[in-house]
Amino acid sequence: MNPSFTITANLVDIQQRTIYPAQVTVEDQRIKDIQPVNVSIDQPLNYILPGFIDAHVHIESSMLIPSEFARLAVVHGTVGTVSDPHEIANVCGLKGVEYMIDNGNTVPFKFNFGAPSCVPATTFETAGATITAKDIEDLLQRKEILYLTEMMNFPGVLNGDAEVGKKLAAAKKWGKPVDGHAPGLRGEQAKQYIDAGISTDHECFTAEEALDKLGHGMKIIIREGSAAKNFEALIHLLNDYPDRIMFCSDDKHPDSLVAGHINELCARAVAKGIDVFNVLQAACINPVQHYGLKVGLLQKADFADFILVKDLKEFNVLQTYINGELVAENGVTKIERQAATTVNQFNVKRKEQADFQVALNGEKEIAVIEALDGQLITNKLWLAPVITNNEVFSNIDNDLLKMVVVNRYTNAPIAKAFIKNIGLKRGAIASSVAHDSHNIVAVGADDESLCRAVNALIETEGGISCVDGGDVKVLPLPVAGLMSTGDGYKVAEDYAALDAAAKALGSPLSAPFMTLSFMALLVIPHLKLSDKGLFDGDSFSFIS
């Protein structure tokens, strides 16, 4: 039982849109009383407000297990997340979902997990598991599972796919919301998708797309992660739709999480002139109400989940409380590290350099993926290949690099393509974080470096690697090839070193490994590479 205590501060009542000096009394994890107080005009007070919620995040993308993610997030005033465990589910199935729930329960933080709707994401790739409609039905009955996660298979929704229909019906039966994922979907198709019961989307990359979906009754989650950044395009919608917008990171690498979280978005929004109550409604209130989270909103009898900040401009967090427990203070986490087990699925033999060769088939032009910094979408280009002795090679002069996806679940031929804008001048980078099936994805300036980068990950059964000549740097990720069990701050430091090493090879990208991890995500247009081949996201089919 937590002891009772009181805090005097400027209370930010977001729902009543008022701020006043108050004494907040906490007892037995809840707010027992809130009383206005008189204070001297020259007595400066901090501000007390509900804690921040990340309304859509894959914890796995932080490369940290949930207990470590929590240790870092609370420093920035985050008290809970709406967490989609489909990354680990694609590798380990239901066992992976259980791992996330169990590990999350070891710390005082409010993870709110959903039932992964699309495992595998498509039938055009090899994943480690399948989660069926029957599995979804079983998951949604559980009190720990609060929603059906992003329905990426929007063609299945539009075309009346029977398995998709069963999953949506299960969510309706158990009264749990359904998250959306429909980049670029507009007009009647968007309306059809929303009318199927899908209530949110975090994939809008233009204000026009978001307005179209808002017009059909959908809620929009503004995403600002390590790779996809839509804040600038969408934030000005918040003043007009304060009750229908939330904030999320979606995918956030560990060094980025050390730097800040939802608090950063609040500061940026206020700096742009967005009403502070609208900003805080998106950051604190809307996720709790939409998903029915057991997170307090700074009302009498609520769970004591709140933060103290110095002001309502910078949102520098002084203290974070969850269920009345002080979990962070002045930039230092108070959550203890937890011992952790691992789960994984890795079954592939070392590769030879000859496995990475691309033979010429007489093409004068080849389809090339164009990566875009800060976006998950890619462009499809047709460019002339560089040919020597009937073999196609990377061309660093034209920034046309060989990209491969290696099946990590069984020994199979390597899928190969070419990509622009990664920018390496030498060496290679590789990752077993490769949404959503998490095979090994790699890009290199030459085949020898590619082979070394891939084999480094096969040896560690997952991680990220950077090869520069004979120098091979690796960050092992033993939990499903996605997450480390190490101290979150050390993982962030090690990741930052590999990020710097990738940039030293010539990459101009703000987050080379994060961008690379999405180059196999087939449900995002326009051109991607799976372990089975080059995939056109517009026609939803393979191309030569």
Backbone torsions as a table, in degrees:
resi	resn	phi	psi	omega
1	MET	NA	128.9	178.9
2	ASN	-76.9	142.4	178.0
3	PRO	-68.7	156.7	176.6
4	SER	-80.8	150.2	178.5
5	PHE	-158.4	167.5	178.3
6	THR	-127.2	152.3	176.0
7	ILE	-133.0	131.3	174.7
8	THR	-107.7	125.6	-176.5
9	ALA	-163.2	171.8	170.9
10	ASN	-74.5	109.3	-176.3
11	LEU	-81.2	125.4	178.0
12	VAL	-97.4	100.6	177.3
13	ASP	-90.8	95.0	-173.4
14	ILE	-65.0	-40.0	-175.6
15	GLN	-70.1	-34.5	176.7
16	GLN	-91.7	-6.0	177.8
17	ARG	56.6	48.9	178.2
18	THR	-135.0	156.9	175.2
19	ILE	-133.5	127.7	-179.6
20	TYR	-154.0	151.9	176.6
21	PRO	-64.2	133.8	-177.1
22	ALA	-150.9	156.3	171.6
23	GLN	-107.1	121.5	-179.4
24	VAL	-104.0	124.6	179.5
25	THR	-106.2	128.2	-179.1
26	VAL	-114.2	134.0	177.2
27	GLU	-150.9	133.9	178.2
28	ASP	52.3	49.4	173.8
29	GLN	74.8	-4.3	-175.7
30	ARG	-124.1	166.3	176.2
31	ILE	-83.2	112.0	-177.7
32	LYS	-79.3	-36.7	-175.0
33	ASP	-159.0	151.2	172.2
34	ILE	-132.3	120.8	-178.2
35	GLN	-128.4	128.6	173.9
36	PRO	-61.4	146.9	179.0
37	VAL	-134.1	157.9	173.3
38	ASN	-97.8	132.8	178.3
39	VAL	-129.9	154.6	177.7
40	SER	-64.1	143.0	-177.7
41	ILE	-62.7	-24.3	180.0
42	ASP	-97.4	11.1	177.3
43	GLN	-97.4	101.4	-178.0
44	PRO	-70.1	136.1	178.6
45	LEU	-119.3	145.6	170.2
46	ASN	-74.8	176.0	-179.5
47	TYR	-112.0	135.2	177.5
48	ILE	-111.0	131.0	-178.2
49	LEU	-150.1	164.0	178.5
50	PRO	-60.0	154.2	178.2
51	GLY	-70.3	161.1	-178.3
52	PHE	-82.8	150.1	177.0
53	ILE	-123.5	129.2	169.5
54	ASP	-86.3	112.5	-168.3
55	ALA	-80.4	-5.1	173.7
56	HIS	-166.1	112.6	-178.4
57	VAL	-149.7	142.5	169.1
58	HIS	-98.4	103.5	-178.6
59	ILE	-53.8	-36.0	-176.7
60	GLU	-57.1	-31.4	-176.5
61	SER	-69.1	-15.9	174.8
62	SER	-76.3	-6.7	-175.3
63	MET	65.0	13.8	-179.3
64	LEU	-118.4	142.5	171.5
65	ILE	-67.6	159.2	-174.7
66	PRO	-51.4	-42.3	-177.3
67	SER	-62.3	-33.3	178.2
68	GLU	-79.6	-37.1	175.2
69	PHE	-55.8	-45.1	-178.6
70	ALA	-60.6	-42.2	-178.4
71	ARG	-57.7	-38.0	-179.1
72	LEU	-81.6	-39.6	-173.0
73	ALA	-67.6	-36.7	-175.7
74	VAL	-65.0	-25.9	178.6
75	VAL	-59.9	-29.3	-178.1
76	HIS	-98.7	11.7	175.7
77	GLY	87.3	8.1	175.9
78	THR	-80.5	126.8	180.0
79	VAL	-109.7	-12.4	-178.8
80	GLY	-164.3	164.0	178.1
81	THR	-136.8	155.1	165.9
82	VAL	-101.9	104.4	-163.0
83	SER	-109.9	124.0	177.8
84	ASP	-99.3	111.4	-177.1
85	PRO	-89.3	28.1	-174.3
86	HIS	-73.3	-14.6	177.2
87	GLU	-67.1	-53.9	179.4
88	ILE	-69.7	-28.5	178.1
89	ALA	-65.4	-35.0	177.3
90	ASN	-66.2	-23.6	179.4
91	VAL	-93.5	-46.9	-169.7
92	CYS	-119.6	2.2	178.2
93	GLY	66.7	-146.6	-177.3
94	LEU	-61.9	-29.6	177.6
95	LYS	-60.9	-35.3	178.3
96	GLY	-69.0	-40.2	177.5
97	VAL	-61.6	-44.4	178.4
98	GLU	-61.0	-38.9	179.2
99	TYR	-59.3	-45.1	-178.1
100	MET	-64.7	-43.2	179.8
101	ILE	-63.6	-48.2	-176.6
102	ASP	-63.9	-44.9	-179.4
103	ASN	-68.1	-38.6	177.6
104	GLY	-61.5	-32.1	-178.7
105	ASN	-72.7	-7.0	-178.6
106	THR	-83.7	-6.0	-176.5
107	VAL	-131.3	156.4	178.0
108	PRO	-79.8	79.9	179.6
109	PHE	-151.7	147.7	-173.0
110	LYS	-101.6	80.9	170.6
111	PHE	-75.5	137.3	178.6
112	ASN	-128.1	97.5	-172.3
113	PHE	-87.0	153.4	177.3
114	GLY	-115.9	172.3	175.7
115	ALA	-89.8	119.1	-175.9
116	PRO	-65.2	119.7	-171.7
117	SER	-81.7	-23.3	-171.3
118	CYS	-132.5	77.9	176.6
119	VAL	-126.6	108.1	-1.7
120	PRO	-73.6	165.8	-178.3
121	ALA	-64.7	-37.2	177.6
122	THR	-144.2	173.0	175.3
123	THR	-91.7	6.0	-174.9
124	PHE	-100.5	19.3	-178.9
125	GLU	-152.0	163.7	178.5
126	THR	-100.5	118.5	175.4
127	ALA	-109.9	174.7	-178.6
128	GLY	-90.8	-7.2	-174.9
129	ALA	-160.6	166.6	172.8
130	THR	-130.1	131.6	173.3
131	ILE	-110.2	115.2	-173.3
132	THR	-86.8	171.5	175.6
133	ALA	-60.7	-34.7	177.0
134	LYS	-65.4	-41.5	176.1
135	ASP	-61.4	-41.9	179.1
136	ILE	-61.4	-44.1	178.2
137	GLU	-57.6	-45.0	-179.5
138	ASP	-65.3	-42.0	-179.3
139	LEU	-65.1	-44.7	-174.9
140	LEU	-66.5	-18.2	176.4
141	GLN	-74.3	-17.2	-174.6
142	ARG	-82.4	142.4	-179.1
143	LYS	-67.9	-25.1	-179.8
144	GLU	-74.5	-17.3	-176.6
145	ILE	-102.6	113.2	-169.5
146	LEU	-99.9	-12.7	-175.5
147	TYR	-163.8	168.8	172.3
148	LEU	-94.2	122.9	-172.1
149	THR	-73.3	174.8	-167.3
150	GLU	-46.1	122.3	179.1
151	MET	-83.1	85.7	-177.0
152	MET	-72.0	-24.4	-178.7
153	ASN	-80.3	64.7	-179.2
154	PHE	-67.9	-28.8	172.2
155	PRO	-61.4	-36.6	177.8
156	GLY	-63.9	-37.2	176.3
157	VAL	-65.2	-48.0	-176.2
158	LEU	-67.3	-31.9	-176.7
159	ASN	-96.3	6.4	175.5
160	GLY	69.8	34.5	178.0
161	ASP	-56.6	131.7	-173.1
162	ALA	-64.8	-43.3	-178.8
163	GLU	-65.4	-42.1	176.4
164	VAL	-60.4	-44.0	179.6
165	GLY	-59.4	-38.1	178.9
166	LYS	-66.2	-38.3	179.4
167	LYS	-66.8	-42.9	177.9
168	LEU	-65.1	-38.9	179.6
169	ALA	-65.2	-36.8	178.9
170	ALA	-64.6	-40.6	178.5
171	ALA	-63.6	-41.6	178.3
172	LYS	-64.1	-42.8	-178.9
173	LYS	-59.2	-41.1	-176.1
174	TRP	-94.7	7.2	173.5
175	GLY	65.3	37.1	-177.6
176	LYS	-118.4	137.9	-175.5
177	PRO	-67.1	160.9	179.9
178	VAL	-119.3	126.3	175.8
179	ASP	-83.0	149.2	179.2
180	GLY	-107.2	167.8	176.3
181	HIS	-161.8	95.0	-175.1
182	ALA	-145.5	69.5	-177.2
183	PRO	-61.8	127.7	175.9
184	GLY	82.6	-6.3	-178.3
185	LEU	-71.9	129.7	-175.0
186	ARG	-137.9	168.7	169.1
187	GLY	62.7	-139.3	-175.4
188	GLU	-64.2	-34.4	178.1
189	GLN	-66.6	-39.7	176.2
190	ALA	-62.5	-42.3	179.4
191	LYS	-62.7	-42.0	179.5
192	GLN	-62.9	-41.9	179.5
193	TYR	-63.4	-45.6	-179.5
194	ILE	-68.0	-40.3	-179.9
195	ASP	-64.7	-18.0	176.7
196	ALA	-73.7	-3.3	176.5
197	GLY	109.2	12.9	-176.0
198	ILE	-94.3	126.8	-162.3
199	SER	-108.5	-15.8	-176.9
200	THR	-137.3	162.0	168.0
201	ASP	-148.4	136.2	178.0
202	HIS	-115.1	12.8	-173.3
203	GLU	-106.0	7.0	-179.3
204	CYS	-69.8	128.7	178.0
205	PHE	-114.3	4.2	170.0
206	THR	-136.2	153.5	177.1
207	ALA	-63.7	-33.8	-179.2
208	GLU	-63.3	-42.4	177.8
209	GLU	-64.2	-44.5	179.6
210	ALA	-61.9	-42.7	178.6
211	LEU	-62.0	-39.8	178.4
212	ASP	-60.6	-44.7	-179.2
213	LYS	-72.1	-37.8	175.0
214	LEU	-60.4	-38.2	179.8
215	GLY	-64.3	-22.3	177.7
216	HIS	-97.4	8.7	173.6
217	GLY	97.8	4.9	-178.4
218	MET	-83.0	154.8	171.2
219	LYS	-97.0	144.1	-175.9
220	ILE	-111.8	130.8	176.2
221	ILE	-105.2	116.7	179.7
222	ILE	-78.4	120.4	-174.2
223	ARG	-102.5	133.9	171.9
224	GLU	-142.1	93.6	-178.0
225	GLY	-110.9	-160.4	179.8
226	SER	-80.0	-23.8	179.4
227	ALA	-113.5	-54.4	-177.2
228	ALA	-92.1	125.0	-175.8
229	LYS	-131.0	105.6	-176.9
230	ASN	-116.0	6.2	-176.5
231	PHE	-57.8	-50.2	-175.2
232	GLU	-61.8	-36.9	-177.5
233	ALA	-73.1	-27.1	-168.0
234	LEU	-115.7	-17.9	-167.4
235	ILE	-61.7	-29.5	-177.0
236	HIS	-73.3	-4.6	172.9
237	LEU	-76.1	-17.8	-170.3
238	LEU	-64.7	-37.8	-179.2
239	ASN	-66.2	-28.7	-179.9
240	ASP	-87.9	-23.5	-176.6
241	TYR	-132.2	56.3	-173.4
242	PRO	-65.8	-24.0	-177.8
243	ASP	-92.4	1.3	-174.2
244	ARG	-129.8	19.2	-179.8
245	ILE	-129.9	142.0	177.5
246	MET	-132.2	171.6	177.8
247	PHE	-114.4	145.4	173.9
248	CYS	-151.6	164.2	174.8
249	SER	-105.2	-25.7	180.0
250	ASP	66.3	-69.6	179.6
251	ASP	-135.8	119.3	-174.2
252	LYS	-135.6	118.8	-179.2
253	HIS	-73.5	160.4	-169.8
254	PRO	-62.3	-38.0	-179.9
255	ASP	-66.4	-33.6	177.1
256	SER	-68.8	-37.0	178.7
257	LEU	-69.1	-34.6	175.1
258	VAL	-61.5	-36.4	-176.1
259	ALA	-74.4	-35.5	-178.0
260	GLY	170.5	174.6	-177.1
261	HIS	-143.8	-130.8	-177.6
262	ILE	-64.2	-27.5	177.9
263	ASN	-57.7	-34.9	178.6
264	GLU	-64.5	-39.6	-179.8
265	LEU	-67.7	-36.8	177.2
266	CYS	-61.9	-45.9	-179.4
267	ALA	-63.0	-42.9	-179.9
268	ARG	-65.6	-39.1	-179.3
269	ALA	-67.1	-44.9	178.9
270	VAL	-63.0	-38.5	179.1
271	ALA	-63.4	-24.4	178.1
272	LYS	-88.2	4.6	177.4
273	GLY	88.9	9.4	176.7
274	ILE	-72.5	135.7	-179.7
275	ASP	-53.6	130.4	-173.7
276	VAL	-63.1	-33.0	177.9
277	PHE	-68.6	-36.1	176.0
278	ASN	-65.3	-40.9	179.0
279	VAL	-61.1	-48.0	-177.4
280	LEU	-72.0	-28.2	174.8
281	GLN	-63.6	-41.4	178.3
282	ALA	-68.1	-37.2	-173.7
283	ALA	-83.0	-27.9	-170.8
284	CYS	-121.5	-41.7	-167.7
285	ILE	-92.6	-51.6	-171.2
286	ASN	-58.7	-42.8	178.6
287	PRO	-62.8	-39.1	-179.0
288	VAL	-63.0	-43.7	-177.8
289	GLN	-73.8	-38.7	-177.2
290	HIS	-68.1	-43.9	-175.2
291	TYR	-95.8	-4.5	-178.3
292	GLY	67.0	41.4	-177.5
293	LEU	-72.9	146.8	175.7
294	LYS	-87.5	62.8	-179.1
295	VAL	-124.7	131.9	-177.8
296	GLY	-71.3	149.4	-179.3
297	LEU	-117.9	28.8	176.2
298	LEU	63.2	43.8	174.6
299	GLN	-120.7	155.7	179.5
300	LYS	-57.1	133.5	-179.6
301	ALA	81.4	-5.2	175.9
302	ASP	-70.9	159.4	166.9
303	PHE	-57.9	142.6	-177.0
304	ALA	-82.3	71.4	178.0
305	ASP	-109.5	98.7	-175.7
306	PHE	-154.5	169.9	-178.7
307	ILE	-133.2	156.6	170.2
308	LEU	-111.6	130.2	177.0
309	VAL	-125.6	156.9	-177.9
310	LYS	-72.6	-39.1	179.6
311	ASP	-153.5	175.2	-178.5
312	LEU	-104.3	31.2	175.1
313	LYS	-118.4	-55.7	-178.7
314	GLU	-88.1	-25.6	-179.0
315	PHE	56.4	40.1	172.0
316	ASN	-71.5	120.5	-171.3
317	VAL	-85.8	123.3	179.5
318	LEU	-90.6	-40.5	-180.0
319	GLN	-146.8	147.7	174.4
320	THR	-128.7	129.9	178.2
321	TYR	-119.1	136.8	172.5
322	ILE	-129.8	122.9	-174.3
323	ASN	51.3	38.0	177.4
324	GLY	79.1	0.2	179.9
325	GLU	-97.3	131.1	176.4
326	LEU	-73.5	111.4	-174.8
327	VAL	-107.7	-10.9	175.4
328	ALA	-157.6	146.4	179.7
329	GLU	-151.0	127.1	175.2
330	ASN	50.5	46.6	174.8
331	GLY	81.6	6.8	-178.8
332	VAL	-120.5	126.6	177.5
333	THR	-72.5	145.4	175.7
334	LYS	-111.7	5.0	177.3
335	ILE	-81.2	127.7	-179.1
336	GLU	-74.3	148.0	174.0
337	ARG	-67.2	146.0	-178.8
338	GLN	-116.4	140.9	173.5
339	ALA	-65.1	143.4	-175.3
340	ALA	-138.7	145.3	172.6
341	THR	-90.0	-179.2	175.7
342	THR	-129.8	153.6	169.0
343	VAL	-132.6	148.3	-178.0
344	ASN	-162.4	168.8	172.2
345	GLN	-151.8	106.1	-175.7
346	PHE	-144.9	118.4	-175.1
347	ASN	-148.1	74.4	-179.0
348	VAL	-146.7	142.2	-179.3
349	LYS	-87.4	158.9	177.5
350	ARG	-55.6	149.5	-178.4
351	LYS	-102.4	158.3	174.4
352	GLU	-105.3	156.0	-178.6
353	GLN	-58.1	-35.6	-179.5
354	ALA	-63.5	-22.0	-180.0
355	ASP	-67.1	-16.2	-175.0
356	PHE	-98.1	1.2	-179.1
357	GLN	-69.4	145.4	176.6
358	VAL	-120.4	112.9	-179.1
359	ALA	-82.2	148.8	177.6
360	LEU	-78.9	134.4	176.2
361	ASN	-112.9	21.7	177.4
362	GLY	90.7	2.1	-178.4
363	GLU	-71.2	137.2	173.1
364	LYS	-87.4	-25.4	175.2
365	GLU	-134.9	149.2	177.0
366	ILE	-125.0	152.1	175.6
367	ALA	-72.4	130.5	-176.2
368	VAL	-125.2	133.8	174.5
369	ILE	-77.4	129.8	172.5
370	GLU	-107.9	109.7	178.0
371	ALA	-75.7	146.9	-179.5
372	LEU	-122.7	123.6	-178.8
373	ASP	-64.1	129.9	178.2
374	GLY	82.6	8.2	179.7
375	GLN	-136.1	152.2	173.8
376	LEU	-90.4	-26.3	177.4
377	ILE	-68.2	152.6	175.9
378	THR	-127.9	162.3	173.3
379	ASN	-101.0	158.8	176.8
380	LYS	-110.8	117.4	179.7
381	LEU	-112.4	154.3	171.5
382	TRP	-117.4	113.5	-174.6
383	LEU	-131.6	156.3	177.5
384	ALA	-74.4	131.2	179.5
385	PRO	-79.4	162.7	174.8
386	VAL	-96.6	120.3	-170.1
387	ILE	-120.9	133.0	172.0
388	THR	-137.8	121.9	-179.8
389	ASN	52.6	46.7	177.7
390	ASN	61.7	23.3	176.6
391	GLU	-124.9	141.1	-178.3
392	VAL	-94.7	130.7	-176.4
393	PHE	-121.6	162.6	168.3
394	SER	-63.9	148.7	177.5
395	ASN	-128.4	98.3	-175.5
396	ILE	-68.7	-25.1	-179.8
397	ASP	-65.7	-36.1	179.2
398	ASN	-101.7	8.5	-178.9
399	ASP	53.5	46.0	176.5
400	LEU	-115.7	98.4	-169.9
401	LEU	-108.8	148.4	177.0
402	LYS	-75.4	134.9	177.4
403	MET	-124.0	141.1	180.0
404	VAL	-132.9	153.7	168.7
405	VAL	-126.3	123.9	-176.5
406	VAL	-109.9	121.8	177.1
407	ASN	-59.7	122.2	-178.3
408	ARG	-94.3	-6.9	-174.1
409	TYR	-97.5	-18.7	178.8
410	THR	-160.9	161.1	177.8
411	ASN	-77.2	121.6	-175.8
412	ALA	-150.3	162.0	176.4
413	PRO	-58.7	146.9	-179.5
414	ILE	-79.8	133.4	174.4
415	ALA	-84.0	136.7	-174.0
416	LYS	-132.0	147.9	176.0
417	ALA	-158.3	-172.5	178.0
418	PHE	-129.7	147.7	-172.9
419	ILE	-137.0	146.5	178.7
420	LYS	-116.8	149.1	174.9
421	ASN	88.8	1.2	170.7
422	ILE	-73.1	-38.0	165.7
423	GLY	83.9	9.2	-179.6
424	LEU	-64.9	137.0	175.0
425	LYS	-98.9	-15.3	177.8
426	ARG	-162.7	166.1	173.7
427	GLY	72.0	-159.5	-177.2
428	ALA	-159.2	157.4	171.6
429	ILE	-130.0	149.3	-178.4
430	ALA	-145.7	157.2	-177.2
431	SER	-154.2	138.0	170.0
432	SER	-92.1	0.8	167.2
433	VAL	-88.6	99.8	-173.6
434	ALA	-145.1	90.5	-173.4
435	HIS	-56.6	139.1	-4.3
436	ASP	-106.7	-9.0	-176.7
437	SER	-86.4	-15.8	174.1
438	HIS	60.0	44.2	162.3
439	ASN	-76.3	178.8	-179.5
440	ILE	-85.7	125.1	175.7
441	VAL	-114.0	139.0	-177.1
442	ALA	-148.7	150.7	175.3
443	VAL	-133.0	138.4	-179.0
444	GLY	-150.4	159.9	177.7
445	ALA	-83.7	-16.5	178.4
446	ASP	-155.9	160.2	-174.3
447	ASP	-68.5	-34.9	179.7
448	GLU	-62.2	-44.1	178.8
449	SER	-66.2	-40.7	177.4
450	LEU	-57.6	-47.5	-178.4
451	CYS	-61.5	-42.6	179.3
452	ARG	-64.2	-42.5	-178.1
453	ALA	-64.1	-41.2	179.7
454	VAL	-68.4	-46.7	-178.3
455	ASN	-64.2	-30.4	176.8
456	ALA	-60.3	-36.4	-179.9
457	LEU	-79.9	-31.6	175.4
458	ILE	-64.5	-38.3	179.6
459	GLU	-65.6	-39.0	-178.0
460	THR	-91.5	-0.9	-176.2
461	GLU	55.0	46.3	173.6
462	GLY	120.3	147.2	178.2
463	GLY	148.7	-160.4	171.2
464	ILE	-127.2	148.4	-176.7
465	SER	-139.7	155.3	177.4
466	CYS	-139.3	125.6	-177.7
467	VAL	-115.2	127.4	175.4
468	ASP	-132.5	93.5	-174.0
469	GLY	64.4	-124.8	179.2
470	GLY	-84.8	-3.7	-179.0
471	ASP	-89.0	117.6	-179.7
472	VAL	-119.8	111.6	178.1
473	LYS	-103.0	137.8	-178.2
474	VAL	-137.5	136.3	166.6
475	LEU	-109.0	103.3	-179.0
476	PRO	-67.7	141.8	177.2
477	LEU	-129.5	82.5	-170.5
478	PRO	-72.8	-16.4	178.1
479	VAL	-88.9	99.8	178.1
480	ALA	62.9	15.5	-175.0
481	GLY	69.6	15.7	-174.6
482	LEU	-121.4	-33.7	-169.8
483	MET	-133.6	150.2	173.5
484	SER	-95.7	155.9	171.9
485	THR	-98.9	6.2	-176.4
486	GLY	-79.0	174.3	176.6
487	ASP	-59.6	131.7	-173.9
488	GLY	-58.6	-38.7	-178.7
489	TYR	-70.7	-34.9	176.2
490	LYS	-70.7	-39.8	176.9
491	VAL	-60.4	-42.6	178.7
492	ALA	-61.3	-40.6	179.3
493	GLU	-65.0	-43.4	-179.5
494	ASP	-67.9	-39.7	177.6
495	TYR	-63.5	-43.4	-179.9
496	ALA	-59.7	-34.7	178.9
497	ALA	-66.6	-41.3	177.9
498	LEU	-70.5	-36.6	176.4
499	ASP	-60.3	-44.5	178.4
500	ALA	-64.6	-37.6	179.6
501	ALA	-65.7	-38.9	177.9
502	ALA	-65.1	-40.2	178.6
503	LYS	-68.8	-31.8	177.2
504	ALA	-67.3	-22.9	175.2
505	LEU	-75.4	-9.7	176.4
506	GLY	122.0	-6.6	-176.8
507	SER	-68.6	128.3	177.8
508	PRO	-89.2	-1.1	-175.0
509	LEU	-67.1	147.0	178.4
510	SER	-68.4	-29.9	179.0
511	ALA	-145.6	81.4	-174.3
512	PRO	-56.9	-42.6	-178.0
513	PHE	-70.5	-36.3	178.4
514	MET	-67.1	-44.0	177.5
515	THR	-60.8	-45.5	179.3
516	LEU	-57.8	-38.3	-175.9
517	SER	-65.0	-17.7	-179.7
518	PHE	-101.0	2.6	-177.4
519	MET	-77.6	-4.7	174.2
520	ALA	-112.4	12.0	-177.4
521	LEU	-87.8	95.8	-169.1
522	LEU	-68.3	-23.4	-175.4
523	VAL	-80.7	-0.6	174.8
524	ILE	-108.7	121.2	179.9
525	PRO	-64.8	162.4	10.5
526	HIS	-114.3	-28.0	-177.8
527	LEU	-139.3	129.1	180.0
528	LYS	-140.3	172.2	179.0
529	LEU	-125.4	122.6	172.5
530	SER	-103.8	177.2	178.3
531	ASP	-67.0	-11.1	179.6
532	LYS	-101.0	-9.4	176.8
533	GLY	144.8	-177.9	-178.7
534	LEU	-76.9	131.8	-168.0
535	PHE	-125.8	129.5	177.7
536	ASP	-92.7	112.5	-176.9
537	GLY	-72.8	-14.7	178.9
538	ASP	-82.5	-44.4	177.8
539	SER	-89.3	-7.9	-176.8
540	PHE	52.4	53.0	-179.5
541	SER	-154.6	161.6	176.9
542	PHE	-73.8	150.7	172.7
543	ILE	-127.5	164.0	-177.7
544	SER	-65.7	NA	NA
